[in-house]
Structures are given as structure tokens and as C-alpha cells.
Amino acid sequence: MLTRARDNVALPTLVILILLALSPLVITGVTAQSVIVLGMIYAVGAVGLDLLTGYSGQFSFGQFVYFATGAYIMASLEINAHLSWWLALVIAVAASGLLAALVGAAMVRLRFFGSAVGTFFMGAAVVDIISGPHLARWTGASNGLSVGAASIGTESLTSGYGLFYAAVIGLALAALLCVRYTKIRAGIAVRVIKENEIVAAAMGIRVFREKLRVQTVGGLVAGLGGCLLALNLGYLSPDTFDVSQSIELFAIVAVGGTGSIAGPILGALFFFGVTNALPSGSDSELVFALIFLAAVVLFNRGIYGIGEQLGSQGLKYWRRFGLPVPRRRAAVTAGPTISPDATLDPGAASAESAASVLLDSAVAGRAGLARVPRETGDVLLQVRDVSVEFGGLKALDGISLDVRRGEVHAIIGPNGAGKTTFLNCISGIQPASGTISLDGHELARTPVSVRRQLGIARTFQHPSLVGDLSVLNNVQIGAYDRHTGSVTLELFGLPATRKRRRDAHDRAVAALRNLEFPVARWGTVAGDISMGEQKHVDIARAMAGKPRLLLLDEPTAGLGAEEVAAVAHAIQVVRDAGVTILVIAHHVGFVRQVADRCTVFDFGKVIASGTPAEVLADRHVVEIFVGDGAKA
């Protein structure tokens, strides 16, 4: 199922809400209005599930549990505690969010399949608890529970236009909350997490916290949907909240279009419209199952995606009449994708591999660069006796080295030498024995996100940019290294949060300008730029956090000569800005151009260290890189 997240969904969502609010002017039949009401109520939960699935990449097959929680708590507080309906509703929604947080604390640690299965069985367990004897006083057990009256003035909220507009307002609140959440830092953070959790953690995002937050929002929204469902039904029983309802809710999101907020609203209205239009005696579940399969297999963008496609086709016909239309930037074919561990094969002694290894400084010469000697300072990063073992095999075996403040220190070596593992140890992704200190601060047991706050930024061989965000927005994420501040305050866009957003924007702009990334490409979505451009954006994203130490993992992997020269220039710019750089590379000409010092790894050990000229003149190093073909 396609889970691409759209960025500009506020306007389509608002248009749909306005049309729904005006629909009674056209649709006057009681039955038809009842169908729309039920569709809007399910849509309340669906938009929350879309935030959870389409934007954060988490799957839940038990979301209807929060419907049940909201409905039963509101009804029970009205009947048994004699609270007003609005106070009971507020408490019920809060309780649903709290339950989602408690469940999420266990479920977010699971991967996709585990989370989906876990939430499914959690839903089944809650239905059993509701129908059991232990909560019979509050839920009525198998006998069910009546829902108290609710009204504003003389207008009842349990039927007629009062119920209709209660559903409209509830859906508007849920949809606008979810749209707003996608715009704030917490919402952007989960999109990075969806792309790659390791990259997110290395950027300073607290993965567990952000995943838990979005789970809580999804629970709050579903709880509101449950309260509206209680008003609509007037009577609750365990059968109302069968576990299959959670599957239907998930299907509604898929049919409507994930990652769009507006799509699930269309999906809910479509589902109830179709089932109501079927002849009596028809198997509505079978019909919807077929629709779901068609949406997933044939139209995997959902109803919303079909609308996007039709709109795109309409623009083509519009152009035929010579009328002006906004132009979309043409997609740029991405460069080759290199696996995270891909480096030079030491056994490849062919002329082609030897030429790749012995790439000389002519590459950098194309960019008009000249190596400028620079005096470096004291030790910024100190590594002593670091070792990593995987199943009895030592990936790193007693690595010790120093990286001086202000220098570019290159790590080279054959494939499998432990270079990427070494960067993982420094950034905190990979536990290791030994000691790693940054500016005298011991990093043992320091979480990845905290290391980012201490000034360690990291890029990866594959950049893992958020493909559906623009270049500028991707770089702006790098400025959110601390992710401090209240989510609630950000939702309301208070001055302090707006200032932080402006600061992040300014830092992103400065990073892109310093790296000379073309301004015309800043608004292009990251999924439409080349691999060379992605490497630049990844470096700019790291620089937006103002690091002290920048770790670059194979920044030239998969790039052509001109792109390698551009990366070399970018590294020189970063170095001149006073940032210390530790870079993994396999192009010798590139290393000669950018590095002050160089360390060679082989089989997890340091075999040589010194200036690039000293290291690359070492016969043992040459033999490792190009084999017997280099001896002649």
C-alpha cells in the first residue's frame, strides 16, 4: 500500500468540510443525511489513523478500541456520575488519548507486522473486557448501556440538524488538528522516522517520544469519534465495537488515500454511501472487501490519488488551449543507489577498479579547487581501544585515533574494513567497548539524540531524505536538533514557536547558500533530485544544526567525476566554516584533495595513519587497495 504523505492538504480538506456543511441545502432526505453523519463520524477516526499510518508509518488494526473508550466513558459518566454531556465528552476524549499513550508505549517498539498484530489482539481483548462482568456497573456488560441526552439550548445533538452539525464540527476539529500536526516540528519528525529511524535518531530526534506522541493524537481523535458515535446510536453494546470495525477503519483510510487527511474523509463517505445504496440482503462486507482490494492493487493512491491524477490530466488539456498554468518542476532521474556497506572490493585487481582507486586530483581540478594547508588545533575527538564484535567476528579490533579540531580526517580502507561501523560507534548507533570522548566529554551510554545535541552531526551513504518534502524543508529539519518546546503551544502557533521556526528556516537558508545549492531547486521535493544533489542536501541538513564534528559516510559513493568535485568543494566550504570533519572515502584523488590526515582500516584494525601523501605512499596500503596489479 502506498503511504506517500502529501504536504499541502489544508485547502482540499477545508473545501470538503465546507461542502459537507452546506450539503443539507441539497441533500434533504433523512436517510441520506444519516448516511453522511455516519460517514463523518467514521472519518473522524480515519483522519487520526491516517496521521498515524500515512505520515508516521505506524500501523494499527485496533484503532476502534479508542472509539469504544470514548463512547463508553462519555455515556457512563453521564448516566452513572451524572456529569454534563460536554464535561463527560472532554474526559472521555482525554481518557482515550491516555489509553493510546499506554498502549503505544508497548506497541511503538514493535516493527510494522508486530504492531499491526498486537493492536488487533489488543482490540479483541478490550471488547471482551467491556462485555465481561468486572465493568458491568459502568458498561452494562452484555446488556449494553444507554446514552444520555445532549443538547445546546433547545437543539438536541442526538438527532436531526443538531447531530449533523455536531458531526461536522467534530470532523472539522479532528481534521484541522491532524493537518496542523503535520506542519509542526513533531509532525515533521515522524516523517523522518517513517523514512529511516536510524537517520532520525542521528539527527537528534527522540524516536520513541515522537512515535508515542502521534499515537496519542490518533487516540484522542478516535475518542472524539466514539463520543459522536454514542450520540448517534443512543445505545451502546459490545457488538457495536467488534474488532472487525478496526479493519474497516483501516480499509477506509486505504481506499480514501493514505497521507492526505482529506482522502480518508472521502473514503468514509464513499464506504457508507456504497453500503447504503446496495439492495437489501446484499453482503456489504464482501462488496467493500472487493473495493478495498481494487484500491490497493489497481488504484493504490486511493480516491484522493485518483483526483490528483484527474487534475493532472485536466491541466494537460488546459494547456492545449494555450492558457497559462503553474508549471511543476520536471523530475530529475536519481543516480545509482549504493548499499550502506558498499566500498571498494580489495580483490578487484582489474584495470577498471585500479583506475577508480587511483583517481588523481584532476577530479578536484575540474572544480578549480586548490588544497589550502590549514593549521589544526587540539584534539576534539579521542578514540581509545574501541572494539565491536558480531557473533564472534570482530568488526573493529582495538581502534585508537585522534581527530584534531578544525581538520578533515579521512578514513579509507577496503570493503568490510569496519569504516561505517566506526562512524556508527561515534554517533551512538552501534554500542562498543573502549572509550570515545568529544572535547573531553565521555560519550559512553550517551543516547544518539544527545550526541547530536553535543555537536556530532552525521550523514549516511544513502541520504534518506524525506522524499515528499522540499529541499528547503529537509534542510530545515536539521535545525530542529533539540526538538524542545511544547507540542500544544506549537499547534497554536504562539510567538515563541514561530520564532523557533523562523530561526530554523534562516539556518537552512544559510546552509544551502554556503554550499552553493541552486536556489531554483530549493522548492523541489527531495524525491525528484539527483543522487549528487541529495548528497549536498544531506550535508546541508547536517550543517543546519551547527555541529562541531561532522561525520560523512561515503559522500562520493555512486557519483560521477563532476559530482565528486562538487562534494569536495562542499567539504572545503564546511571546513572553512570551522567544522571538524571525519569522512569515509574510497577515491584517493578525493582524499588527497580534502584531507589533512588519513587513517587506513583493514579487517577492523588501523594499519596506517598520517598525511594523505604519507599513507598513500605506503606499499602495504597500495597492495590492499589494488592487489598485485599495483606492484608492477
N, C-alpha and C positions, 0 to 999 in steps of 0.2 A: 504494500500500500504506500502510495506517495505521501510523504509527510513534509513537503516543502512548505515553509512558513512565508506568508506574504507580509510585506511591511506596511503598505498603505491600504488599510482595510476600514478605516474610520468612516469615510464617506459612503461606501456601499452599505455598511452596517446601518448608518443613520438613515439612508434612503429607505431601506427595508423597514425600519422601525416606524418611520413616518407613514409609509404605505399601510402598514398594519393598523396604525392608529386611525387612519382615515377609512379603512375597509368597511366599517359598519354603514357608511354612507352609500355603499354599493351593494354589499352583501347583507341583506336584511333577514334572511331566513334564520330561524333559531338553531336548526340543526347545523347549518354551515358555520354559524358563529361559534357553536360549541366545539366543532372540529378545530377551528382556528385557535380557540382558547387552549385546548388540549395540546395542540402543536406548539404554541408559545410556551406552555409550562415545561414540556419536554425540552424545548430549545434552551431554556434557562440552564438546565443541567448540561446540555450538549455543548454550549459555548465554554463552560468551565472545563469539560473534558477535552475540548479542542485546544484550550490553553495548555493543558497537561500533556496531550499527545502531540499535537501539531507543532507546538512551539518548544516544549522542553524534551520531547522524545520519550516520555514515560507512558506506559500502557496500564490501564486499569479496566478490569472486567467486573468490578464490584462497585462502580460509582453510584448505583441506585441505592446502596446502603445509606448514603447521606440524604437521599430523598426520604427514606424511611425514618431516619433520625430526626430530620426537621419536622416532618408531618406528625409523628407520634409525640414528640416533645411539646410542640405547639398545642396540639389537641388535648394532651394530658394536663398541661399547665392551666389551660382554660377550664377544663371540666373538674379536675381534682384539686388544683391550687387556687382556682377562681381568679386567675390573673386576667387582665385585659388582653384582647387578641394581639394588639401591637407589641406589648411587652413580652407576651409569650412567643411571638414571632422572632423578636430580637434575640431572646435567649436560645430559641431553637436553632437559629442560624449560627450563633456563636458556638453552640454545642456541636453542631455538625462540623464546623471548622476545627474544633478541638479534637474531635474523633479522627478527622482526616490527618491531623498532625501526629496523633498517636499511632495510627495505622501506618502513616507514611514513614515514621521513624524506623519501622521494621522493613517496609517494602522498598524504600528507595535504595537500599543497599543491594537489592537483587537486580539482576540484569533483566532484559525485556521479557523473556518467557517466564522466568520465575516470578516477576512482579505481576504479570497477567494472570497466571495460575493462582498465585497467592491471594490476590484481591478477589478472584472468582469464588474461592472457597471461603474467604472471609465473609463475602456477601451471603453465602448459604448458611453460615454459622449465625449471622445476625438475624436472619429470618427465623431460624429455629429458636433463638433466644426470645424474640418478640412473641412467638406463638406458644412459648413454654409457660409453666406455672410461676416461675420466680418473679416475673414482672407483671403478673396478671392484674394487680391492682392499678397499674399505670397504663398498660397497653390493652387490657381486656382479653389478652391471650387469644385463643381461637374464636372467642365470641366477638371480637372486634371492639372498636371504640368510636363513639360519635364525636363529631367535630362541632365545637361551639359556634355561636353566631359571631359575625364580624361585620361591622358597618362603619361608615363615616357619615355622621349626621343621620339623615334618613335613607342614605343609599347603602343597600346591602352589598357586601363584597362576595357573597356566595352564589349569586345568580345574576343574569341579565347584564346590563351595561356596566354595573359596578364590578362584577367579576371580570368582564372583558378588559376593562381598563386597568384593573389591578394586575392582570397578566401582562398587559402592555408595559406598565411601569416596572414590574418585576423583571421582565426581559430586558428592558432598556438599562436598568441598573446593572444587571449581570453582564450584558454585552459591552457596555461602556467601561465597566470595571476591567474586563478582560482586555479590551483594546488598549486602555490606558496602561495596563500592566506590561503589555508588550513593548511599551515605549520607554519605561524607566529602566534603571540600571539592573534591577533584579530580573526583569523580563529579558533584557539583552544577555545577561549572564547565563540564563538557562538555554538560550540558543547556542551559546558557545559550548555549553556542556553537552547539548544534543549532538554537536559536531564532533567533539572529542573531549572526554572528561579529563584526560591527562594534560592536554593543552590548556584546558580551562584552569586546572589547579596550578599549572606553571605560570599562569597569568595572574595569580593571586585570588582567584575565585574560590570561595569555600563551597565546594561541590555539594556536600551533604546539606548544608544550610539552605542553599538556593533551591535544591530539589524539594526539600521539605516545605519551603515557603509556597511554592507553586502548587504542591499537593494541598496545602491548607486553603489556598484561594479556591481551588477546584471544589473542596468540601463545603466551603461557605456558600458558593454559588448553587451547588446541588441542594444544600439545605434549604435555601430560599425556594428552589423549585418544589421541594417537598411540601413546604408550607402552602404554596399556591395550589398544589395538587390536593391537599387536605381541604382547602376552601372549596375547590371544585367538586370533590366527591361527597363531602359531608359525612362520610363514614369510612373508617379505616379497618382493614383486616390484613392478616399476614399474606393472603393471596394477592393483595394489591402490589406487594413488593417482592414478587417472585424473582429469583436470581436471573431468570431469562430477561428481565427488564434491563439489566445492566448490559447484556449483549445487544439488545435492541438500541440502547442509547449509543453504544459504540458504533453500531451499524449506521445510525442516523448521522453521526459525525463523518463516517467514511463516505456515505452517499452524498452528503452535502458538500464535502470537500475539506480536508484537513488543512490546518494552518491558514484559516481565512476568517474565523469568527463569524462572518456573515453566512458562510456555507452551511454550518450546522443548523442555523435558523431555517434556511431553505430546505434542508434535509428533513427536519422535523415536520414542517408544514406539508412537504411532499408525502412523507410516510403516512400521516393521518388523513391527508386528502385522498390518497390511493386506497387505503383500507376502508374508508367510509364510502368510496364510490363502488366498491365491489358488491356484487349481488349477495343477498343474504345466503348464508350457508357456505360461502367461499372460504377457503383456507388462507386467511390473510397472512399468516406467518410464512407459509410457503411462497406466496407472491412476493413478500418483502425479501425473503431469502434469495430469490432469483434476481430481484432488483439489486440487492447488495453484491451478489457475485458479478453481475454485469458492470456495476460501478467500479469494482475493484479490478476486474480483469480487462474490460473493454474501455471504460471511461475512468481511468484511475485518478483523474483530477477532480472527480465529483461534479455535482451540479454547478458549483461556483467556477470550477475549471472550464466546464463547457461554455459557461457565459463568457469567460475570458477569451476562449478560443473564437467564439462567435464575434465578440467585439473586435478581435484582431482581424478576422476576415472582413468585417464591416469597414474597417479602416482601409483595407486594400481596395475595396470597391469605391470608397470615398475618394481615394487618390486618383482613380480613373477619371474623375470629373475635374481634376486639376485643383481641387480645394486644398488649402493648407491644413496640415495635421501635425501634431507633435511627433518628432522623429525619435524612435528608440535606437539607442546605440547598437551597432551591429556586434554580435558575439565574436570574440576572438578565440580561435582554436587554442585550447590549452596545450602546453607542452607535455612531454612524456612524464609519467608518474613513476617515481623511483621508490622502491620499498624502503622502510625505515632503516634496515640493516645493510643496504646495498653499498658496497665500497669496491675498491679495486681488487680483483682476484689476483693473488700473488702468483698463481700458477700460470697465468696467461702471459706467455713469452712471445706472443706474435708481434709482428711489426706494428699492428694497429694498437694493441694495448701499450706497447712501449712508447709509441708516439703520444698516446694520451697521458702517460705518466710523466714524460719528459717535456710536457708543454712548457715552452720558454716564455720569457717576459714579453714576447711580441703581442700576446693577448692583451696585456695591460697597455702596451704601447698604442694599440688602436684607440684607446680612450684618452691618449695624451697624458697619461699619469707618469709621475716620476717619484720614486721612493724617497721620501724625506726622512732622514735619520732623526730620531727623537729621543731625548733623554728621559728615561723612565725613573719612577720613584721607588719607594719602599714596597715591601710585599703586601699585596691586597688579599690574595687567596693563597692559603697554605694548605697543602695536602700531604698527609703523612701515613704511609703504610696502609693504604686503602685496598681492601680485597673484597671481591664478590664471588660467590660460588653458586652455581646452578646444578643441582643433582650430582655433586661430586666433581664437576668441571669448573675450574677457576676461570671466570671471565676476566677478572682483574686480580693480579697477584702482587700485592705489596707496592702499589703505585705511590710514589712521592714526587712532588714537584711544587714549585712556587710560581705564581703569576704576579708580576710587579704592576704597581699602579700606573695606568696610562699606556701600557703596552698592548700590542697584538701578539698573542701567543698561539701558535698553530699546533694542532695535534694531527699527526699523519700516521698512516700505517695501513696494512692490508686488511681485507675483509675479515671480520671475526677477531680483530685485534683487541676489541674492548673499548673503542673510542666513544661510541654512543652511550654505552653503559657507564663510562666515566662521567659524561655530562649528566646522565640521569642521577648519579650519586650526588653531584654538586647541587643540582636543583631540587633534590629530595624525593625524586620519583622512585629511585632504587635504594633500599637500605644497604648499608655496607659496614664492614668493620674498619677500624682505623679512625683517624681524625681529619675533619675538614673545617677550616676556620676562615671566616671572612672578616678582614680588618681586625683580627684578634678575637672575634666572636665565634665561639664554638657552635657548630651547626648540628651537633648530634641531637636526635629526637626533635628537631625543629621541622614543623609541617611545611609542605610545599608552598602553601599560600603565604606563610610567614616569611619564608626565604625571599619571596618576591618583594615583600614589604621592606626587607633588609637591603634590597637593591640588586638582587640577582634576577635578570630577565633571560628568557630562553626562547630561541626559535627552534623549529624542527625541520627535518629533511623534507617532509611534506607539510606545508604551512598550516593546513586545517583551518583556513579562513571560513567564516560563516558565509556560505555561498549566496544566500538570499539577502545579504546586507551590502550596502555600497562600500566602496573602498574607504571613504572617509569614516563611515560608521565603524568599520572593522578596526581601523587605527584608533578611533576614539575609545574603543573597549580597553585598549592598553593603558589608558589613563585612569581607568577605574580599578587600579591595582589594590586599593584597600577596601573598596566596597563598603564604606561606612555610611551611616545615615539611616534614618527610619524609612521603611518601605511605605508606611502610611503617609508620612509627610511628602514623600516623592509622588505618591498618587495624586495628591492635591496640588502639586507644583508650586510649593511655597518658595519664597525668595532664596532661601539658603540652598535648596536643591537646584533651583535654576542657575545659581551662581556656580555650583559644582559642575553642572552640565556645560556651562559656557567655558569653564576652565578646561574641561576635558576636550571640548571642541577646539579650543585655542592650541592646546598641546598637540592634538592630532594634526592640525593645520601646519604647525611649526615642524613636526617630524616629517611630514610629506614634502614640505618645501625644502628642508635641509637635504633630503635625499633626492631632490630634483625630480620627484614623480610628477608627470604631466597633469596639470590642473584639469584639463579636459577629461581625464579619466577618473577623477575623484568620485563622481556620481555613478560610475558604472558598478553594477553588482559584481561581487568578487568571483562569482561563478562564471563570469564572462571575460575574465582577463587571462593572459598567458601565464605559463609557469614562471617565467622570468619576472613578470610583474608581481606575481604572488609572493615571490621571494623578497622583493623590495617592500611590499606591503607588510609582510611578516616582520621584517626588520624595523619598519616604521612603527608598527604596533608595539614592538618591544621598547622602542625608544620613547614612545609617548609616556611610558611610566617613569622616565628619568632614572634609568638604572645606573649603578656603579660598575657592575660586572655584567657583560652581555655574552651569553653562550650561544654560539652559532653552530648548528649541526648540518654539515654539508650544504652550505648556502649555494654552491655551484652545481650540485648534482642535477643531471638531466638538462643542463643549459648549453647553448651554443657559445662560440667564442666571444661574440659581441655581448651576449648576456653575462658571461663570466666577467668581462671587462667592466660592465656596469656595476656588478656586485662588488668588484674590487674597489671601484670608485666610492661606492656607498660605505664600505668598511673604512676607507680612509677618512670620509666625512665624519663618521661616528667617532673614530679615534681622535680626530682633531677637536671634537667636542668634549674631549676629556674622559671618555668612557673606556674602561679596560675591556678587552675582548679576548675570549678564548674560543678559537674556531677550529672545527674539524674540516679538513680539506684533503683532496687527493690529487689536485692539479699542482704540480711542482712549480710551474711558472707563476701560478696564482699565489702560492705560498711565498715564493721569493719576492713577489711584489708587495704583499701586505704585511708579512710577519716581521716582528722584531726578534722573536725567538721561536724555536721549533722543538718539539719533543716527538720522538718516534715510538709508537707502541707496536709490539708483536707478541701474540699469544698472552695478552694481558700484562705484559711487563714493559718497562721503559728500557729501550736498548740504545738510545742516543738522545742527547739534548744539547742545544747550543744555538748559535745563529743559523739561519737557513743555509748560508754558504757552507758552514762547518758540517752541518748534519747531512746535507745533500752531497757532500764530497766523501762521506764515509762509505767505503766499499761494501761493508756489511749491509748498510741501508739500501744501496743500489741493488745488491743481489736480492734482497727481499722484495723490492718493488718490481723489478723487471726480469728476474731469473737469470739463467745462464746467458741469455742473449745480450745482457749488458756488459759481460766480461770482455767481449772481443774488442 
